[in-house]
Amino acid sequence: MKFLALLAALLLEQVRPLNEDNRAHQWLGQYAAAIERYFNAGEYRHGVVAWVVLVVSIVAVTALIFHALYALSALLGLLWGVAILYFTIGFRRFSHHYTEIEQALRAADVSQAGEWLGKWRGQSAGEFSATEVARVAIEQGLLASHRQAFGAMAWFVVLGPAGAVLYRLAAMLEEKWGRRADGEASAFGRFATQAFDWIDWVPARLTAAALTVVGNFEDAAYCWRVQAHTWSPQADGIILASGAGALGVRLGSAVHVSGGLELRPELGTGAEADADHMQGAVGLIWRALVLWMFVILVVSVAHALG
């Protein structure tokens, strides 16, 4: 059933993708903001309580609805799983950003490519060279594919619809509460970062393993082993290092920001990034998805046969 739910949700998302600002995500953002306003007194323990209240309440409701529907009919349970996956996974929510950047680079319009990249990242990329734009876009694409699809898929296989919701909420709260640098909010958001690191520990390594298998295995394994630990957070480093090695491209490295250089660890081996490598990254991600679906199908069939 889980394989069918995943396949149906992925096909539905390709036919009718959700907007990034859809009502479900808007509601979750508003709920998270309300919880933060109520609980945030600037201390770590307040962040723990707020995270537990928000995540446990929504995950529990999701699980209860699934079990109630499944008790009535397996088909209803399947449809609920498809609906949850439709709202928690999706490549099309970020792929248009990636495509616009690639097209601008192929047209030699580096300024436009940097503008699209800046809108996607929420950080200025106006001083980036063409190589830097391609490099950072590939990084964003690899990480987005994991957070927007593979991570939630992994938890769905383990816990069903509740697992997909757990991963999506943890990722959302890490972004909203855990990435802040301002003083009072940093203590409050620290648990959101820690919780996501725990929840993402296995999925990040599964994604990296899939990229390694479907790409240049030797280089990907080498980069994972030697370079991943230099990047923070380490889960991102594992995905980026294995992806860079699998593609045979250099990621990381310094980028031009605010009239200077932002120094970043070097990842990968081989050529400098360009639009062709961006297209190669798309193929790598799709091959990884096919591998995941094949493995899930085999496991589902084996489980059904007892």
N, C-alpha and C positions, 0 to 999 in steps of 0.2 A: 504493500500500500504506500509506503514512504517513497519508493521509486516513482510510482505513478503520480503521487502528489507533487514531487519535485519536477517531473517532466511536464506535467500540466501547467504548473506555475511558471516555469521557464518559457514555455511556448506562449502562454497568455501575456507574459511580460514583453515578449518580442512583438506580439501583435498590438497590444494596447499598453504601452509603458506608462507608469505612474509619473506624474510631475514630482520634482523635488519638494515642492511646497504643497503637496496634497493635504487634504483635510486631516487624515489620520496622523500624519507627521506634525502638522500644526497643533493638533490637540495634544499630542505627547509633549511637544515643546512647551506649550502653555502649562500643562500639568507639572512638568519638571520645574518650570520657573516658579509656580505657586508653591511647590514643595520646598524649593530653595528659600523662598522668601519667609516661609513659616519656620524652617528649622535652622537656617544658617545664622549662627551666632559667632562664627569665626573660629570654631574649634573642630578638631579632628573627629571627636565622637558625634558631633552633630551631623557631619557628613556621612558617618556610618549609619546612623538612624534614618536619615533622609533616603539614602540609597536603598536600604532594606525595605522601608515603607513603600517606596515607589515601585521597585522591581518586584518584590514579593506579591504585592497586591495585584499587579497586572498579570504576572506569570500564573498566579493561582487561579485567577478568573479564566484565563486562556485554557488552562488544564481542565478546570471543572466543566467548561462548555464542551470541550472535546470529548471528555468521558461521558457526559450526558448525551451528546449527539451519537456517539459510537454505540452506546447502549441501546439506542433506538434503531440505528441502522449503520452498518459499516460504510455505506455510501455517504451518509451525512457526516460521519467522521472524516472521510476522505475529502469532502468538499470544504469542511472547516480547515483542514490542513492546507489545501490549495489556497484558500483565502488568506490564511496567515502568511504563507510563503510569498504570496503576491505582494503583500505589504512589507515584507521584511527582506526580501532579496531582489536583486535586479541589476543587470548590467547597463540597461538603457538610461538609467538615471544619471550616469556620468559619461556615457560614451559620446554624447553629442559634444561635450567640451573637448574630449580627446580628438574627435574627428575635425572639429574646427581648427584646432591647433595644428594638426597634421596638414590640413589643406592650406593653411596660411604659410607654413614652412615650405611646402612644395611650390607655392606661388612666390617664394622669396620675400614674403612680407613679414619680416621678423618682428616689426613693431606690433602688427595685428596679432601675431602668434603670442607675443608676450602679454598683450592685453587680455586675450582669452585665457591664458594660463593664470594671470593674476586674478581674474574673476573666479576661476575654478578654485584656486588655492586660498583666496581671501588675503593674499599678500602680493605686493607689487612685484612684477617681473619685467618692468619696463627697461631695465638696464641689462637684461640677459642677452647673450649672443644666441645665434641660431642653435649652436651645439648645446648651450645651457638650457634653452627652452625645450629641446627634444629630450635632453637628459632628465630634467625635472618632470616633464610630462609622462615619460615612461615610469618614473618612480611613482607618481600619483596614480597612474593607471594600474600598476601592480598592486599597490596598497588598497585602492578603491575596489578592485575586483575581489580582494580578500575580504574586506570589511562589508562590502555590499552583497556578497554572494557566498563565497566559500565558507566563511566563518559561521554564518547562520545555517548553511546547509549541514555542516558538521554537527552542530548542536541539535538540529532537527532530526537527524538520523539517531541520535542518542535519546532524546527526550520528546520527540514529536513536536507539535506546534508550540508547546511551552518552551522547548529548547531554542527554537528560532527567535521567539520573543525575548527570552533571556539574553541571548547574544546581542540582538539589536538594541535593547535597552541599555545594556552595559556599554556598548560602543557609543551610543548617544550621550550617556552621562559622562563618559570619559572625555568626549569632545566638549560638552557644555560646562562641566564642573572641573574636570581634571587638568585641562590644558592652560588654565589661567596663570598669569604671572603676578597678578595684583595681590597685595599682601593679605587682606582678610580672607579672600576666597581660596587662597592656596591651601590652607589647612583643611578647610571644609571639603575641598575637592580631591584631597590626596587619596582618600579611600576609593573614590570612583576610578582613579588611575590604577590602584593596586588590584581592585576587583576585576577590572578588564584584563589586566595582565594575567591573572589566574585563569580567567575564563578563556582567554585567547591562547594559552600556552600550547595546548595540543593542536587546535585548528591552524595556528600559524605554521607549525612544523609540518602538518599535513599538506597545506598549500605549497610550502617550499619543496616538499618531497615530490609533489605532482609536477611542479615546474622543472625540477631536476630530471625526472623520468622522461618528460616529453620534450626536453630541450637537449642541449649539449651536456650530457650526464657528467663527464669527467670535470669540465670546467665549473659546472654548477656546484658539484660536491666540494671541489677545492675552495671556491669562494665562500661557500657556506661555512666550511671548517676554519678557514683562515681569516676571513674578513668580517663575518657577521657580528662578532663580539665588539667591533669597533664602533658600531652604530647604536644610537639610543633613540627610542626604546629597542631592546634587543630583538623582540619579535619582528619589528619592522625590518631590522637589519638582516634577519634570517631570510625573510621574503625577498628583499631587495638584492642581497648578495647572491642567492640562488637564482633569482630571475636574471640578474646581470650576467652571471656565468652561463646560464642556459641560452641566453641570446647572443653571447659573445660581444658584449658592448660594455663600455665604461659608464658607470653611474656614480653618484656621489660627487666628490671633488668640489673645489671652490666655485662659487657663483658670485656675480657682481650684484651688490646690494648697497644702495645709499652712498654711492661714490666710492665704496671700498669692496673688500672681498669677504664673503662669509665662508670660512674654512669648514669643510666637511670631509669625513673619511672617504677614501677612494674605495669603490666597489666594482667588481667585475674585471674582465680582461678583454682585450681586443680593441676594436675600432671606437672612434668617437661617435656619439649618438647623432642620428639624423632622422629625417622623415621615414626612410626605409626601415630603420630599426624600430620606429614607432609602429609601423605596420607589422613588423615581425613580432612585436610584443602582443599585438591583438591575436595573431595566430597562436602564439604560445599559450595565451590565456584560454582560448577556445579549445585547444588540445588538452589542456589540464582539466577543463570542464568535462570533456568527453571521457577522460580517464576516470574522473570522480564518478560520473554517472554509470560507467561500466562496472566499477567496483561495487557501487551501491546496488546495482542490478544483480550482480553475482551473489552478494550477501543476502539480498532479499529472497532470491530464489532458493538459496541454501536454507534459509530460515523457514521458508514455506514448506520445503520438503522434509523438514524436521531433522 
